[in-house]
Amino acid sequence: MASNFLDATARTAFTRAIEAIEQGSAAEVVVAVRRRSAPYLHANVAIGVAVAVAGLAAMLFSDHVFALTSILVDPFVVGGVAGAVTELLPAVKRLLSPRAMRQREVLRAARAAFVERGVHRTRDRSGILVYISWLEREVAVVVDAGIERALPAEIHADAVRSLTAAISGGGAAVARQLERFAPALATAVPRRDDDVNELPDAIDSDLERAERGKP
């Protein structure tokens, strides 16, 4: 289940990672975890149409004689049900969504969350949003101008790659990878004597709410 991604061990590991980064650097880290970043309704449609066509073909070529009403209605009913059930199968949606599409949607959602969470409002423009999207198995790291100027692009790219690769190991694995970048951030944006914690450290997650079926 998606909610297991952020179990007690993972939350503790993320807290430790955020503290390690913020105690050694001027960076302000916000972690956001989302069940998904887009609805990917094309997957529902594709499965629904495929099942409907298969059902229609089975009825047309079956030795059993079906009523015309059944031929006209039943395949579409079954296809609609199959399309609806696809909503409960994140692996199917992921399989039917090219990675370029998933990455694009995750980055779009991450940039929106960056603004919504006010990560851009720090004094030195030193905010970092680590955005984890569970369905897509992708991570986007959105940095503010102060971090972008100071942090080498290859380190930023390495962070995205390694955090994304760690998703399959669960939230704690992602948190451990995040903590690995504390020294690089300390070098790029050293902590100032008057540094204060400007952004909340609590993880922003909708996984539990999504599991309970709440909007």
C-alpha positions as CSV (number, residue, x, y, z in Angstrom):
1,M,0.0,0.0,0.0
2,A,1.1,3.6,-0.7
3,S,0.8,4.5,3.0
4,N,3.5,2.0,3.9
5,F,6.0,4.1,2.0
6,L,6.0,6.6,4.9
7,D,6.0,4.3,7.9
8,A,7.5,5.3,11.2
9,T,11.0,4.3,10.2
10,A,10.8,6.4,7.0
11,R,9.5,9.4,8.9
12,T,12.3,9.2,11.4
13,A,14.9,8.8,8.5
14,F,13.5,11.9,6.8
15,T,13.6,13.9,10.0
16,R,17.2,12.9,10.4
17,A,18.1,13.8,6.8
18,I,16.4,17.2,7.0
19,E,18.2,18.0,10.3
20,A,21.6,16.9,8.8
21,I,21.2,19.2,5.8
22,E,19.8,22.2,7.7
23,Q,22.3,22.0,10.6
24,G,25.2,22.1,8.2
25,S,24.0,24.4,5.5
26,A,21.8,27.4,4.8
27,A,19.4,25.2,2.8
28,E,15.8,24.9,3.8
29,V,14.4,21.5,2.9
30,V,10.8,20.6,2.4
31,V,9.7,17.0,1.6
32,A,6.4,16.5,-0.2
33,V,5.1,13.0,-0.9
34,R,2.2,12.5,-3.3
35,R,0.2,9.4,-4.2
36,R,0.3,10.5,-7.8
37,S,0.9,13.7,-9.8
38,A,-1.7,13.2,-12.6
39,P,-4.8,11.1,-13.1
40,Y,-3.4,9.3,-16.3
41,L,-7.0,8.8,-17.5
42,H,-5.7,7.5,-20.9
43,A,-4.8,4.2,-19.1
44,N,-8.5,3.8,-17.9
45,V,-9.7,4.5,-21.5
46,A,-7.1,2.1,-23.0
47,I,-8.0,-0.7,-20.7
48,G,-11.7,-0.1,-21.0
49,V,-11.7,0.0,-24.8
50,A,-9.5,-3.1,-25.0
51,V,-11.8,-5.1,-22.8
52,A,-14.9,-3.9,-24.6
53,V,-13.5,-4.9,-28.0
54,A,-12.3,-8.2,-26.7
55,G,-15.8,-8.9,-25.2
56,L,-17.5,-7.9,-28.4
57,A,-15.2,-10.1,-30.4
58,A,-15.9,-13.1,-28.0
59,M,-19.6,-12.6,-28.4
60,L,-19.5,-12.3,-32.2
61,F,-17.4,-15.4,-32.7
62,S,-18.8,-17.6,-30.0
63,D,-20.8,-20.6,-30.8
64,H,-23.4,-19.4,-28.3
65,V,-26.0,-17.1,-29.9
66,F,-26.3,-13.9,-27.9
67,A,-29.3,-11.5,-28.1
68,L,-28.7,-8.3,-30.1
69,T,-29.3,-6.3,-26.9
70,S,-26.5,-8.1,-25.1
71,I,-24.1,-7.6,-28.1
72,L,-24.9,-3.9,-28.1
73,V,-24.7,-3.3,-24.3
74,D,-22.7,-6.0,-22.5
75,P,-19.2,-5.3,-24.0
76,F,-19.5,-1.6,-23.1
77,V,-20.6,-2.3,-19.6
78,V,-17.7,-4.7,-19.1
79,G,-15.3,-2.2,-20.6
80,G,-16.6,0.5,-18.4
81,V,-16.1,-1.6,-15.3
82,A,-12.6,-2.6,-16.4
83,G,-11.7,1.1,-17.0
84,A,-13.0,1.9,-13.5
85,V,-11.0,-0.9,-11.9
86,T,-7.9,0.4,-13.5
87,E,-8.1,3.3,-11.1
88,L,-7.1,0.8,-8.4
89,L,-4.1,-0.5,-10.3
90,P,-1.3,2.0,-10.1
91,A,1.2,-0.4,-11.7
92,V,-1.1,-0.6,-14.8
93,K,-1.2,3.2,-15.0
94,R,2.5,3.4,-14.7
95,L,3.0,0.7,-17.4
96,L,0.8,2.5,-19.8
97,S,2.4,5.9,-19.2
98,P,5.8,6.5,-20.9
99,R,8.5,7.6,-18.5
100,A,8.9,10.9,-20.3
101,M,5.2,11.6,-19.6
102,R,5.5,10.6,-16.0
103,Q,8.6,12.8,-15.4
104,R,6.9,15.8,-17.1
105,E,3.8,15.5,-14.9
106,V,5.9,15.0,-11.7
107,L,8.0,18.1,-12.5
108,R,4.9,20.2,-13.3
109,A,3.3,19.1,-10.0
110,A,6.6,19.7,-8.1
111,R,6.9,23.3,-9.4
112,A,3.3,24.0,-8.4
113,A,3.9,22.6,-4.9
114,F,7.1,24.6,-4.6
115,V,5.0,27.8,-4.9
116,E,2.0,26.5,-2.9
117,R,4.2,25.6,0.0
118,G,6.1,28.9,-0.1
119,V,9.5,27.3,-0.5
120,H,10.5,30.4,-2.5
121,R,10.0,32.7,0.4
122,T,13.3,32.2,2.3
123,R,15.5,35.1,3.0
124,D,18.4,33.9,0.9
125,R,16.3,32.0,-1.7
126,S,17.7,28.8,-0.3
127,G,14.7,26.6,-0.4
128,I,14.7,23.0,-1.7
129,L,11.6,21.0,-2.4
130,V,12.1,17.2,-2.6
131,Y,8.9,16.0,-4.3
132,I,8.3,12.3,-4.3
133,S,5.5,10.9,-6.5
134,W,4.6,7.3,-5.5
135,L,2.6,6.1,-8.5
136,E,5.2,7.4,-11.0
137,R,8.1,6.2,-8.9
138,E,9.8,9.5,-9.7
139,V,11.4,12.3,-7.6
140,A,11.8,15.9,-8.6
141,V,14.1,18.3,-6.7
142,V,13.1,21.9,-7.2
143,V,15.6,24.4,-5.9
144,D,15.4,28.2,-5.4
145,A,17.7,30.7,-7.1
146,G,20.2,30.8,-4.2
147,I,20.8,27.0,-4.3
148,E,20.7,26.9,-8.1
149,R,23.6,29.5,-8.3
150,A,25.7,27.7,-5.7
151,L,25.1,24.0,-6.3
152,P,26.8,22.4,-9.3
153,A,24.3,21.1,-11.8
154,E,25.8,17.6,-11.8
155,I,25.1,17.3,-8.0
156,H,21.5,18.3,-8.6
157,A,21.1,15.8,-11.4
158,D,22.8,13.1,-9.2
159,A,20.3,13.8,-6.4
160,V,17.4,13.3,-8.7
161,R,18.7,10.1,-10.1
162,S,19.7,8.5,-6.8
163,L,16.5,9.6,-5.0
164,T,14.4,8.2,-7.8
165,A,16.4,4.9,-7.8
166,A,15.8,4.5,-4.1
167,I,12.0,4.7,-4.2
168,S,11.6,1.0,-4.8
169,G,13.3,0.5,-1.4
170,G,10.7,2.5,0.5
171,G,10.7,5.9,2.1
172,A,13.6,5.2,4.5
173,A,15.8,4.4,1.5
174,V,15.0,7.7,-0.1
175,A,15.6,9.5,3.1
176,R,19.1,7.9,3.5
177,Q,19.9,9.0,-0.1
178,L,18.8,12.5,0.7
179,E,21.0,12.7,3.8
180,R,24.0,11.8,1.6
181,F,23.8,15.3,0.0
182,A,24.3,17.2,3.3
183,P,28.1,17.6,2.8
184,A,27.6,18.9,-0.7
185,L,25.0,21.4,0.4
186,A,27.2,22.5,3.3
187,T,30.0,23.3,0.9
188,A,27.7,25.1,-1.6
189,V,25.7,27.1,0.8
190,P,27.4,27.2,4.3
191,R,25.2,27.8,7.3
192,R,25.3,31.4,8.5
193,D,25.6,32.4,12.2
194,D,22.2,34.1,12.1
195,D,20.5,31.2,10.3
196,V,17.0,30.3,11.4
197,N,14.6,27.6,10.5
198,E,12.2,29.4,8.0
199,L,10.2,26.5,6.7
200,P,8.3,23.7,8.5
201,D,10.2,20.4,8.6
202,A,7.1,18.2,8.8
203,I,6.6,15.9,5.7
204,D,3.8,17.1,3.5
205,S,2.0,13.9,2.4
206,D,-1.3,12.9,1.0
207,L,-0.7,9.1,1.1
208,E,-2.7,8.3,4.2
209,R,-5.6,10.6,3.1
210,A,-5.6,8.9,-0.4
211,E,-5.7,5.4,1.2
212,R,-8.8,6.5,3.2
213,G,-10.5,7.7,0.0
214,K,-10.7,11.4,1.1
215,P,-10.2,14.2,-1.4
